[in-house]
Amino acid sequence: MRRFLTLTVAVAMAVLVVVPLAWAGDIQGKIKNVDPTGRMVMLEDGTQLMIPATLNIERKDLRPGADVKASYEDKGNQKVITSIEVRAGATK
């Protein structure tokens, strides 16, 4: 019984470590459009990314045609950006 309990605790801890990683991702692509508030960006592949107010980014750099690389976390049904890089000279 003690061995079973130890194994159960070990599996539970492994799940707690791995599960948050499954909800994070990286993406890159070109911006298709930005909503008027500057809080949502849609990439050409249809991916929608939410920009939290706490993220430091030059909003003027987020324009259609800009090439971006972003890291995000899935929160509910939204992909919330944790970091974003706008590649210089990659606009239309």
N, C-alpha and C positions, 0 to 999 in steps of 0.2 A: 504493500500500500504506500509506503513511504517513497519507494522508487517511482510509482505512478504519479504521486503528487509532485515530486521534483521534476519529472518530465513535463507535466502539465504546466508548471510555472515557467520552465524554460521555453516551451512553445509559445506561451502567452507573451513572454518578454520579446521573443523573436518577432512575433506579429506586430507588437507595438513599435518596434524599430523599423520594420519593413513597410508597413502600411502607409505611413506618411510619405514615403518616397514614391509610392505608386500614384499619389495625387499631385505630383509636381511634374513639370515638363519644360522642355525648351522648344522653341519654334523660331523659324526665320522665314522671311518672305517680304513681299512688297505691300505697302499700305494701299488698299483700295479706296477707303474713305475713313473720315474721322467725324464723329457726331459733333454738332455745334457746341456742346458743353466741353468737349475735349476729354471726356471720361471714357469713351469707347472707341476702339480702333478695329476696323475690319480689314483683314488681309485679303489678297486676291483669291486665296483658296477658300474664302468664306469663314475662316476662323475669326471669332469675335473675342477681343481682349479688353478687359476692364482695367483702367488706370486709376489706382487709388489716389486720393488727394494727398496722401503722405509721401508719394513717390516723387523724387526730384527729377524732373525732365523738362527740357525746353519745349514747351507745347508748340512753338512755332516750327520746330523741326519735324513734327508729326504731320506730314501732309501727303496727299495721294502721290504714289510713285516712289516714296522713300523706302529704301531697303532697311529692314530692321531685324534684329536678333533679340529675342526676349525669353526670359524665364518666367514661369507662372505657376500658380497653385490653383487647383480646382477647389472652389468654395461654393458648395451648392451646385447650381447649374451655370456658374460663371468661371471663366479663366481669369484670375486676378494676377496682373503683372507684378512680379517681385523685383525685376530689373529689366531694363531695356537699353539697347544700344542702337542708335541711328547711324548707319554707315555713311560717312562723308562722301559727297559726290555721286550718290546713288539715286538721284531723283530724276524724274522725266523732264 
